[in-house]
Amino acid sequence: MQRIIGVDVGLKRVGIAQSDKTGILASPLGTFTYNEALLQIEKLCNAGEVRLVLIGWPLTLRGEEKDSVDMVRKFIARLEKKTGSAPIQTMDERFTSTIAQQSIRDSGAGRKKRQRKDLVDSTAATILLQNYLDAQ
């Protein structure tokens, strides 16, 4: 069985999560620069471990595309050259960062840990992916 990769493309960082091989549970892989994220995903795809790359699609509360959609499109265009046969799919990412911040707070994390943007990004990718897995 293969994994599904969840990706949260941010302004400065890219959060990545992966499913277990059964496709039931999402867990964070980490937060990376754009180039590091592309290399990380390419490595997983080349190893034959990925059946789908799920990318968060930034929408407003009204369901309209945000300005950051162009940034995500460019990331996808670069990623398509590296994923081989693994398809890329987008998914509405509304509220994932807010839920991630709340989840980190609820975990009892100290103030310093709650302010770490890299932790929010990887947690948002995990939430995006878990939402997808739960809907399957």
C-alpha positions, 0 to 999 in steps of 0.5 A: 500500500502507498501513502498520501502526502498532504501539503500546506504551501505557505508564504515562507514555508511548506508543511508536509504530512503523510498518511500511514500505509493503510490510509487511516492516519495522518502524521506530520513530516515537517516544515520545509523551504520550497526547494526542500519540500519539492525534493522531499516529495520527489524522494517519496514519489521516486521510492514508489511510496506515494499514490496521491499528493494532496495540496491545500487550495487557499480559499476565502470564507466565501469560497473565492480564490485568495491571492496566494492561489498563484503561489500554489499554482506555481508550486504545483507546476514545479511539483508536477515535474517531480512526482512521476506517476503520482497524481496531484489533487487540490483540496479546500484548506480553509480553517486548517491553520486556525484549527492547527493553532487551536490544536497546538494550544489545546495540547498544552504547548508553552507560549514559545512552542505555540508561536512556532510557525513551522509547527503550525504549517506541518500541523495544518498539512496534517489536518488537511490530510486527515480531513481528506482521509476521513472523507474517504 
